[in-house]
Amino acid sequence: MKHGDFTELAKFYVDRPRYSESVLNCIQAHIILQQEKEDLIVADVGAGTGKLTENLMHLKRPMRGYAIEPNDAMREEGCRIFSPVDKIVWQKGSAEQTGLAESSVDWVLMGSSFHWTVPDVAMKEFHRILKPGGFFTAIWNPRNIESSKLHMDIETIVYDEIGTTKRVSSGNKLTSEEMKEKLEGSGWFEDMLFMEGFHEERMTIERYMNVWKSVNDIQVQAGEEGFQRILNRIQKRLAGMEEIMVPYRSRAWTVRSKKK
């Protein structure tokens, strides 16, 4: 498995958690206030199998628009899951080349995927496809590990196996200074807004283990045998439990296009 290759992980993505609805509702309300309209067209870029897309369809004002995903296996799984839904159009594309028309959407989002982009190229593309004054949001959904001894224990299992682990990015350690440079440094965007919200998700043990199986960078660093040892040790730590409460904190940075 290579960094950024999610082909073998698509089947596990359905078990990933949602993002904080409170955070997304607040950003949506902010955009509606700025745009002075409620019917926003969105583009979930790097949509995977549609975890963030699903969120957007269940906000106080449900969204419609596009899910853009470069990986065929992930996109096919998303199309299967969303087959009854006519408000979301799935298509192949990337952050650097979405395939969307110029000035066609009001709000572009990337859920736990902006770190895989070439930021300057991606931001230029988002500026192109956004309508004047449109918005871009980069959001991550890391576990709130420090709030739970159980999850600190699980994190220790991972570090015991790998040693010094370097996440490509869970969004947990990102600073607003870093994000300001990435999002506004190219000169296409301005008025950065940061929001963070805490939430929990109850999972069966099977689902929780599947979430781990969907993580790309840990598998790459640990290797096949090392990653299996990690899974075995986590499973042993959870022995006797039927469910687990997993704490998350959604962290989102939003900027406004300078397009007039």
Long-range contacts (C-beta under 8 A, 24 or more apart in sequence): 1-216, 1-219, 1-220, 1-224, 2-220, 3-168, 3-216, 3-217, 3-220, 4-116, 4-168, 4-216, 5-71, 5-216, 6-48, 6-71, 6-73, 6-74, 6-216, 7-71, 7-72, 7-73, 7-74, 8-73, 9-74, 9-213, 9-214, 9-215, 9-216, 10-48, 10-49, 10-71, 10-73, 10-74, 10-76, 10-77, 11-77, 12-210, 12-211, 12-213, 12-214, 13-48, 13-49, 13-51, 13-74, 13-77, 13-214, 14-49, 14-77, 14-81, 15-203, 15-207, 15-208, 15-210, 15-211, 15-214, 16-51, 16-211, 16-214, 17-51, 17-141, 17-201, 17-203, 17-211, 17-246, 17-248, 18-51, 18-54, 18-55, 18-141, 18-201, 19-51, 19-52, 19-55, 19-111, 19-139, 19-141, 19-250, 20-141, 20-197, 20-198, 20-199, 20-248, 20-249, 20-250, 21-55, 21-58, 21-59, 21-199, 22-197, 22-199, 23-139, 23-195, 23-196, 23-197, 23-250, 23-252, 24-55, 24-56, 24-59, 24-139, 24-250, 24-252, 25-59, 25-60, 26-195, 26-197, 27-135, 27-137, 27-193, 27-195, 27-252, 27-254, 28-59, 28-60, 28-61, 28-63, 28-107, 29-60, 30-193, 30-254, 31-106, 31-107, 31-135, 31-254, 32-61, 34-133, 34-135, 34-256, 35-106, 35-133, 37-106, 40-65, 40-106, 40-107, 41-65, 41-66, 41-104, 41-105, 41-106, 41-107, 42-66, 42-105, 42-106, 42-107, 42-108, 42-109, 43-67, 43-68, 43-98, 43-100, 43-105, 43-107, 43-108, 43-109, 43-129, 44-68, 44-109, 44-110, 44-111, 45-93, 45-94, 45-95, 45-98, 45-108, 45-109, 45-110, 45-113, 45-126, 46-70, 46-94, 46-95, 46-110, 46-111, 46-113, 46-114, 46-116, 46-117, 47-74, 47-75, 47-78, 47-90, 47-111, 48-74, 48-78, 48-111, 48-113, 49-74, 49-77, 49-78, 49-81, 50-78, 50-81, 50-82, 50-88, 51-111, 52-109, 52-111, 52-112, 52-139, 53-78, 53-82, 53-88, 55-111, 56-109, 57-85, 57-87, 57-88, 62-87, 63-87, 63-107, 64-88, 65-89, 65-105, 65-107, 66-90, 66-91, 66-100, 66-105, 67-91, 68-92, 68-93, 68-94, 68-98, 68-99, 68-100, 69-93, 70-94, 95-121, 95-122, 95-125, 95-126, 96-121, 96-122, 96-125, 97-125, 98-125, 98-129, 100-129, 101-129, 102-128, 102-129, 103-128, 103-129, 103-130, 103-131, 103-132, 103-259, 104-129, 104-131, 105-129, 105-130, 105-131, 105-134, 106-130, 106-131, 106-134, 106-135, 107-134, 107-135, 107-136, 107-137, 108-134, 108-135, 108-136, 108-137, 109-136, 109-137, 109-138, 109-139, 110-136, 110-137, 110-138, 110-139, 111-139, 111-140, 111-141, 112-139, 112-140, 112-141, 112-170, 112-171, 114-138, 114-182, 115-168, 115-169, 115-171, 116-168, 119-182, 119-183, 119-185, 119-186, 120-185, 120-186, 123-182, 123-183, 123-186, 123-188, 123-189, 124-186, 124-188, 126-188, 126-189, 126-257, 127-188, 127-189, 127-257, 127-258, 127-259, 130-257, 130-259, 131-259, 132-257, 132-259, 132-260, 133-256, 133-257, 133-259, 133-260, 134-256, 134-257, 134-259, 135-254, 135-255, 135-256, 135-257, 136-183, 136-189, 136-254, 136-255, 136-257, 137-252, 137-253, 137-254, 138-179, 138-183, 138-252, 138-253, 139-171, 139-250, 139-251, 139-252, 139-253, 140-169, 140-170, 140-171, 140-172, 140-174, 140-250, 140-251, 140-252, 141-171, 141-248, 141-249, 141-250, 141-251, 142-170, 142-171, 142-172, 142-248, 142-249, 142-251, 143-170, 143-172, 143-246, 143-247, 143-248, 144-198, 144-247, 144-248, 144-249, 145-247, 147-198, 147-247, 148-247, 150-237, 150-244, 151-246, 151-247, 153-237, 154-234, 154-237, 157-230, 157-233, 157-234, 157-237, 158-218, 158-230, 160-233, 161-222, 161-226, 161-229, 161-230, 161-233, 162-218, 162-221, 162-222, 162-226, 165-218, 165-221, 166-217, 166-221, 167-217, 167-218, 168-216, 168-217, 171-251, 172-251, 174-251, 176-253, 179-253, 183-253, 183-255, 184-255, 187-258, 188-257, 188-258, 188-259, 189-255, 189-256, 189-257, 189-258, 190-255, 190-256, 190-258, 191-255, 191-256, 192-253, 192-254, 192-255, 193-253, 193-254, 193-255, 194-251, 194-252, 194-253, 194-254, 195-250, 195-251, 195-252, 195-254, 196-249, 196-250, 196-251, 196-252, 197-249, 197-250, 198-247, 198-248, 198-249, 199-247, 199-248, 199-249, 199-250, 200-245, 200-246, 200-247, 200-248, 201-245, 201-246, 201-248, 202-243, 202-244, 202-245, 202-246, 203-243, 203-244, 203-245, 203-246, 204-242, 204-243, 204-244, 205-235, 205-238, 205-241, 205-242, 205-243, 205-244, 208-238, 208-244, 208-246, 209-234, 209-235, 211-246
